[in-house]
Amino acid sequence: MATTGMGIIGVVGGTGNLGAALARRWAKAGHRVLIGSRDAERALEAAQRLSQELDIEVGGSDNLSVAKQAELIVMAVPFASQEEALDQIATVVQGKVLVDTTVPLVPPKVMRVQLPEEGSAALRTQRRLGDGVRVVSAFHNVAAHKLTTDAEVDCDVLVFGDDKEARSTVVALANDAGLRGLHAGALGNSAAAEAMTSILIFMNRHYRVDGAGIRITGTLDLGEGS
């Protein structure tokens, strides 16, 4: 059951692996979802396929249109496309929550941590969009191909942001996607999860694991606001 009061979720880069998988899970949970792409026709086709599969209305258009219509925007584009996508939607996301899933992977050495000069991809997003956008960073360490199915994914989602209310919203979104969202502190802390992705890619290859993830051990107090 979807968390109430979330509004329209617009997934920028929603035809990519992670964006498409999250869009599907949120639509199935009852959220109103818009799929965005640089190619509006491609986004519309993806939305129509998802609508038919789930028998739920899902919209699709170009990234700018989707970001303009949505109350909450999820940025799910490759690191190489991050700045271009941010500049494209910057004028229509002011005052909104933007969830940045970007991981700074720099091919061909994706198993080596290579954080940008700003300290993290999330901090680069905040700097580029300005203080008028409530940037939250999440969904770095979950395998997209596992999210495309209805199977349970045994993975925690570490959620970072300087605005606690916005962070709580994204924790709830992670839960709605069938994961466990956890508060992980300030936006700057996102550097740890972004870096961990390269480590997990290495471990997947070294230990022949199909999409290793992160799980926080111990008994957590997951009461309201936690």
C-alpha positions as CSV (number, residue, x, y, z in Angstrom):
1,M,0.0,0.0,0.0
2,A,1.4,3.4,-1.1
3,T,2.3,6.0,1.5
4,T,-0.4,8.6,1.3
5,G,0.2,12.3,0.4
6,M,3.2,11.6,-1.8
7,G,1.8,13.3,-4.9
8,I,3.0,12.5,-8.4
9,I,6.4,10.8,-8.7
10,G,8.4,11.8,-11.8
11,V,11.2,9.5,-12.7
12,V,13.8,11.3,-14.8
13,G,15.7,8.6,-16.7
14,G,12.7,6.3,-16.1
15,T,13.5,4.1,-19.1
16,G,16.9,3.0,-17.7
17,N,17.3,-0.1,-15.6
18,L,17.0,1.4,-12.1
19,G,14.4,4.1,-13.1
20,A,12.2,1.6,-14.8
21,A,12.4,-0.9,-11.9
22,L,11.5,1.8,-9.3
23,A,8.7,3.2,-11.4
24,R,7.2,-0.3,-11.7
25,R,7.4,-1.0,-8.0
26,W,5.9,2.4,-7.0
27,A,3.1,2.2,-9.6
28,K,2.3,-1.3,-8.3
29,A,2.2,0.1,-4.7
30,G,-0.4,2.6,-5.8
31,H,1.6,5.7,-6.5
32,R,0.9,7.9,-9.5
33,V,4.0,7.7,-11.6
34,L,5.3,9.5,-14.6
35,I,8.2,8.1,-16.7
36,G,10.6,10.5,-18.2
37,S,13.3,10.2,-20.9
38,R,15.3,12.3,-23.2
39,D,13.1,10.7,-25.9
40,A,9.4,11.5,-25.1
41,E,8.2,8.7,-27.5
42,R,10.4,6.1,-25.8
43,A,9.1,7.2,-22.4
44,L,5.5,7.0,-23.6
45,E,6.0,3.5,-24.9
46,A,7.5,2.4,-21.6
47,A,4.6,3.9,-19.7
48,Q,2.1,2.2,-22.0
49,R,3.7,-1.2,-21.5
50,L,3.7,-0.7,-17.7
51,S,0.1,0.5,-17.8
52,Q,-0.9,-2.7,-19.6
53,E,1.1,-5.0,-17.4
54,L,-0.2,-3.6,-14.1
55,D,-3.6,-2.3,-15.4
56,I,-2.7,1.0,-13.8
57,E,-2.5,4.4,-15.5
58,V,1.2,5.4,-15.9
59,G,2.2,8.5,-17.8
60,G,5.3,9.2,-19.9
61,S,6.9,12.2,-21.6
62,D,10.3,14.0,-21.9
63,N,12.3,14.6,-18.7
64,L,11.4,18.3,-18.6
65,S,7.7,17.8,-18.8
66,V,7.7,15.0,-16.3
67,A,9.8,17.1,-13.8
68,K,7.4,20.0,-14.2
69,Q,4.3,17.9,-13.5
70,A,5.7,15.9,-10.6
71,E,5.7,16.9,-6.9
72,L,8.7,14.6,-6.3
73,I,11.4,13.9,-8.8
74,V,13.7,10.9,-8.9
75,M,16.9,11.3,-10.9
76,A,17.9,8.0,-12.3
77,V,20.5,8.8,-15.0
78,P,24.1,7.6,-15.5
79,F,26.8,9.8,-13.9
80,A,27.9,10.9,-17.4
81,S,24.5,12.3,-18.1
82,Q,23.9,13.9,-14.6
83,E,24.9,17.5,-15.3
84,E,23.0,17.7,-18.6
85,A,19.8,16.3,-17.0
86,L,20.0,18.6,-14.0
87,D,20.5,21.7,-16.2
88,Q,17.5,20.6,-18.3
89,I,15.1,20.4,-15.3
90,A,16.6,23.0,-13.0
91,T,14.0,25.7,-13.5
92,V,11.0,23.4,-12.8
93,V,12.2,21.6,-9.7
94,Q,12.6,24.6,-7.4
95,G,10.7,24.0,-4.1
96,K,10.4,20.3,-4.7
97,V,12.1,17.2,-3.4
98,L,14.6,15.6,-5.8
99,V,15.9,12.1,-5.1
100,D,19.3,11.6,-6.6
101,T,20.3,8.0,-7.3
102,T,23.4,8.9,-9.2
103,V,26.5,6.8,-8.6
104,P,29.8,8.3,-9.8
105,L,31.0,5.3,-11.9
106,V,33.6,6.2,-14.4
107,P,34.2,3.4,-17.0
108,P,36.2,1.4,-17.6
109,K,37.3,1.3,-13.9
110,V,33.9,1.0,-12.3
111,M,35.3,-1.2,-9.5
112,R,37.5,1.7,-8.3
113,V,36.0,4.5,-6.1
114,Q,36.1,7.8,-8.1
115,L,34.1,10.5,-6.3
116,P,33.7,13.9,-8.0
117,E,35.6,16.9,-6.8
118,E,32.4,18.2,-5.0
119,G,32.8,15.2,-2.6
120,S,29.8,13.2,-4.0
121,A,27.4,13.1,-6.8
122,A,24.6,14.2,-4.5
123,L,26.5,17.3,-3.4
124,R,27.2,18.1,-7.0
125,T,23.4,17.9,-7.6
126,Q,22.7,20.2,-4.7
127,R,25.3,22.8,-5.8
128,R,24.0,22.7,-9.4
129,L,20.3,23.1,-8.4
130,G,20.7,25.5,-5.5
131,D,19.2,25.6,-2.1
132,G,15.7,25.9,-3.4
133,V,15.6,22.2,-4.1
134,R,15.5,19.7,-1.3
135,V,18.0,17.0,-2.5
136,V,17.9,13.6,-1.0
137,S,20.2,10.8,-2.0
138,A,19.3,7.1,-2.1
139,F,19.0,3.8,-3.9
140,H,22.8,3.4,-4.7
141,N,23.4,-0.1,-3.5
142,V,20.4,-2.1,-4.7
143,A,20.7,-4.2,-7.9
144,A,18.3,-2.9,-10.5
145,H,17.7,-6.3,-12.1
146,K,16.4,-7.6,-8.8
147,L,13.9,-4.8,-8.5
148,T,12.4,-5.6,-11.9
149,T,10.8,-8.7,-10.5
150,D,8.2,-9.1,-7.7
151,A,10.7,-11.1,-5.6
152,E,11.6,-9.9,-2.1
153,V,14.9,-8.0,-2.2
154,D,16.9,-8.4,1.0
155,C,18.5,-5.0,0.9
156,D,18.5,-1.8,2.9
157,V,18.4,1.6,1.3
158,L,20.5,4.3,3.0
159,V,18.8,7.6,2.7
160,F,20.8,10.9,3.0
161,G,19.6,14.5,3.1
162,D,19.9,17.7,5.1
163,D,16.1,18.1,5.2
164,K,14.7,15.5,7.7
165,E,11.2,15.8,6.4
166,A,12.3,15.2,2.8
167,R,14.5,12.3,4.0
168,S,11.5,10.7,5.8
169,T,9.5,10.9,2.6
170,V,12.2,9.0,0.7
171,V,12.5,6.4,3.5
172,A,8.8,5.8,3.0
173,L,9.3,5.5,-0.7
174,A,12.0,2.9,-0.3
175,N,9.6,0.9,2.0
176,D,6.9,1.2,-0.7
177,A,9.3,-0.3,-3.2
178,G,9.6,-3.4,-1.0
179,L,12.9,-2.4,0.5
180,R,13.9,-1.1,3.9
181,G,14.6,2.6,3.9
182,L,16.9,3.9,6.7
183,H,17.9,7.4,7.7
184,A,21.7,7.7,7.2
185,G,22.3,11.4,8.0
186,A,23.3,14.5,6.1
187,L,23.6,14.7,2.3
188,G,27.4,14.8,2.5
189,N,27.3,11.3,4.0
190,S,26.1,10.0,0.6
191,A,29.7,9.8,-0.4
192,A,29.9,6.5,1.6
193,A,27.1,4.8,-0.2
194,E,28.2,6.1,-3.6
195,A,31.7,4.7,-3.0
196,M,30.3,1.4,-1.7
197,T,28.7,0.8,-5.1
198,S,32.1,0.3,-6.7
199,I,33.1,-2.0,-3.9
200,L,30.0,-4.1,-4.4
201,I,30.7,-4.3,-8.1
202,F,34.1,-5.7,-7.3
203,M,32.7,-8.1,-4.7
204,N,30.0,-9.3,-7.2
205,R,32.7,-10.2,-9.6
206,H,35.2,-11.6,-7.1
207,Y,32.8,-13.7,-5.2
208,R,30.4,-14.5,-8.1
209,V,27.5,-12.8,-6.4
210,D,24.3,-11.9,-8.2
211,G,23.8,-8.4,-7.0
212,A,25.2,-8.1,-3.5
213,G,23.6,-5.4,-1.4
214,I,23.8,-3.7,2.0
215,R,22.0,-4.9,5.1
216,I,22.3,-3.2,8.5
217,T,22.5,-5.7,11.4
218,G,21.1,-5.3,14.9
219,T,17.7,-4.5,16.2
220,L,16.7,-1.0,15.0
221,D,14.0,1.1,16.5
222,L,11.9,1.7,13.4
223,G,9.2,3.8,15.1
224,E,7.6,6.8,13.6
225,G,10.1,9.3,12.2
226,S,13.0,6.8,12.5
